[in-house]
Amino acid sequence: MRPSLALRLLRALCRSLVAYGASYAGVEDPEDGGRQAPGPPPAGSGPGAAHPERVRPDVPLTPTERAHARELGRS
């Protein structure tokens, strides 16, 4: 016995709403193949490994960057 068109549409709508809500709630997908997002970095360690603006420790900060660091209390 095949489900009716209305039932199939309701199931698709339900799956879509669950996926949409999960993006706002930060719920991880159990079917993601075991990949999980890394936990938060320790305080004061800078951006995460995949962050596009990774700061190199061997390059000194510019005067503007030093001013921003002072404003943020990270001098």
Backbone as CSV, one residue per row, in Angstrom:
resi,resn,N_x,N_y,N_z,CA_x,CA_y,CA_z,C_x,C_y,C_z
1,MET,0.841,-1.177,0.000,0.000,0.000,0.000,0.891,1.247,0.000
2,ARG,0.681,2.110,-0.953,1.489,3.329,-1.068,0.849,4.465,-0.281
3,PRO,1.709,5.269,0.384,1.148,6.415,1.110,0.583,7.437,0.122
4,SER,-0.405,8.148,0.565,-1.035,9.137,-0.304,-0.083,10.305,-0.545
5,LEU,-0.395,11.070,-1.554,0.418,12.237,-1.901,0.462,13.222,-0.733
6,ALA,-0.669,13.436,-0.079,-0.718,14.373,1.047,0.197,13.919,2.180
7,LEU,0.211,12.623,2.460,1.063,12.103,3.529,2.538,12.258,3.177
8,ARG,2.889,11.996,1.929,4.288,12.165,1.508,4.707,13.624,1.600
9,LEU,3.825,14.541,1.209,4.135,15.968,1.296,4.288,16.414,2.746
10,LEU,3.437,15.905,3.625,3.554,16.257,5.044,4.854,15.745,5.649
11,ARG,5.259,14.538,5.275,6.530,14.006,5.777,7.702,14.836,5.281
12,ALA,7.678,15.218,4.010,8.750,16.055,3.455,8.781,17.413,4.146
13,LEU,7.607,17.986,4.399,7.534,19.268,5.097,8.087,19.139,6.511
14,CYS,7.750,18.059,7.193,8.245,17.835,8.554,9.771,17.723,8.569
15,ARG,10.335,16.939,7.667,11.798,16.808,7.596,12.458,18.151,7.298
16,SER,11.855,18.936,6.415,12.407,20.249,6.073,12.384,21.183,7.274
17,LEU,11.283,21.190,8.017,11.191,22.059,9.190,12.154,21.629,10.291
18,VAL,12.358,20.335,10.460,13.319,19.851,11.450,14.727,20.295,11.067
19,ALA,15.073,20.174,9.807,16.403,20.603,9.357,16.565,22.113,9.505
20,TYR,15.538,22.867,9.179,15.588,24.322,9.314,15.752,24.726,10.784
21,GLY,14.998,24.108,11.671,15.107,24.426,13.093,16.439,24.014,13.680
22,ALA,16.999,22.904,13.202,18.292,22.444,13.713,19.394,23.437,13.385
23,SER,19.273,24.144,12.271,20.303,25.124,11.926,20.293,26.292,12.907
24,TYR,19.144,26.605,13.477,19.060,27.684,14.456,19.399,27.209,15.860
25,ALA,19.112,25.973,16.169,19.337,25.455,17.518,20.738,24.896,17.705
26,GLY,21.487,24.720,16.628,22.836,24.187,16.736,22.860,22.699,16.985
27,VAL,21.831,21.998,16.600,21.763,20.556,16.777,22.601,19.899,15.699
28,GLU,23.445,18.960,16.102,24.284,18.273,15.127,23.517,17.149,14.462
29,ASP,23.829,16.919,13.204,23.175,15.874,12.429,23.745,14.520,12.829
30,PRO,22.903,13.580,13.300,23.427,12.269,13.682,23.901,11.456,12.483
31,GLU,23.534,11.858,11.276,23.925,11.137,10.076,25.110,11.799,9.379
32,ASP,25.934,12.539,10.109,27.037,13.256,9.477,28.303,12.417,9.336
33,GLY,28.195,11.146,9.526,29.346,10.273,9.333,30.334,10.300,10.483
34,GLY,29.912,10.706,11.662,30.809,10.724,12.813,31.618,12.008,12.945
35,ARG,31.475,12.927,11.989,32.203,14.196,12.086,31.471,15.085,13.084
36,GLN,32.230,15.707,13.942,31.642,16.619,14.903,32.468,17.886,14.929
37,ALA,31.812,18.987,15.200,32.505,20.259,15.291,33.410,20.246,16.523
38,PRO,34.588,20.855,16.430,35.463,20.899,17.600,34.855,21.771,18.689
39,GLY,35.247,21.499,19.906,34.752,22.278,21.033,35.332,23.682,21.013
40,PRO,34.865,24.535,21.901,35.373,25.902,21.912,36.848,25.934,22.315
41,PRO,37.616,26.845,21.725,39.028,26.941,22.079,39.186,27.514,23.490
42,PRO,40.327,27.285,24.126,40.558,27.864,25.447,40.530,29.395,25.378
43,ALA,40.170,30.023,26.467,40.074,31.485,26.501,41.416,32.123,26.161
44,GLY,41.372,33.134,25.295,42.577,33.867,24.936,43.467,33.173,23.922
45,SER,42.997,32.090,23.295,43.859,31.376,22.347,43.706,31.872,20.927
46,GLY,42.792,32.822,20.677,42.602,33.341,19.334,41.588,32.537,18.563
47,PRO,41.487,32.800,17.270,40.488,32.108,16.457,40.802,30.627,16.308
48,GLY,39.785,29.852,15.960,39.947,28.414,15.786,40.806,28.067,14.584
49,ALA,41.137,26.794,14.444,42.039,26.350,13.391,41.483,26.610,11.997
50,ALA,40.180,26.545,11.811,39.597,26.738,10.491,39.199,28.195,10.243
51,HIS,39.507,29.089,11.157,39.136,30.500,11.006,39.944,31.125,9.878
52,PRO,39.304,31.907,8.992,40.028,32.467,7.852,41.035,33.551,8.225
53,GLU,40.914,34.128,9.406,41.811,35.213,9.801,42.756,34.764,10.911
54,ARG,43.389,33.647,10.718,44.332,33.101,11.702,45.531,34.040,11.829
55,VAL,45.911,34.388,13.061,47.025,35.299,13.311,48.303,34.481,13.475
56,ARG,49.343,34.873,12.757,50.634,34.185,12.868,51.394,34.741,14.068
57,PRO,51.873,33.881,14.954,52.575,34.368,16.140,53.952,34.950,15.834
58,ASP,54.530,34.620,14.681,55.877,35.112,14.366,55.866,36.472,13.672
59,VAL,54.702,37.025,13.348,54.598,38.327,12.700,54.081,39.327,13.721
60,PRO,54.812,40.426,13.959,54.351,41.399,14.948,53.087,42.120,14.466
61,LEU,52.290,42.573,15.428,51.065,43.295,15.103,51.387,44.689,14.578
62,THR,50.526,45.189,13.699,50.665,46.565,13.217,50.197,47.504,14.323
63,PRO,50.498,48.790,14.210,50.022,49.736,15.229,48.504,49.713,15.394
64,THR,47.779,49.594,14.300,46.320,49.540,14.385,45.867,48.278,15.108
65,GLU,46.491,47.160,14.801,46.143,45.905,15.471,46.466,45.962,16.960
66,ARG,47.592,46.594,17.313,47.931,46.747,18.727,46.893,47.608,19.448
67,ALA,46.419,48.673,18.775,45.389,49.534,19.369,44.096,48.747,19.591
68,HIS,43.720,47.935,18.619,42.524,47.104,18.783,42.706,46.105,19.922
69,ALA,43.891,45.520,20.031,44.148,44.552,21.101,44.048,45.235,22.467
70,ARG,44.561,46.469,22.569,44.453,47.204,23.826,42.989,47.486,24.166
71,GLU,42.192,47.872,23.146,40.777,48.155,23.387,40.040,46.898,23.870
72,LEU,40.446,45.757,23.375,39.801,44.508,23.765,40.393,43.911,25.033
73,GLY,41.418,44.548,25.576,42.031,44.068,26.805,42.946,42.874,26.586
74,ARG,43.489,42.731,25.397,44.360,41.605,25.073,45.793,42.034,24.804
75,SER,46.231,43.068,25.453,47.594,43.563,25.177,48.664,42.835,25.907
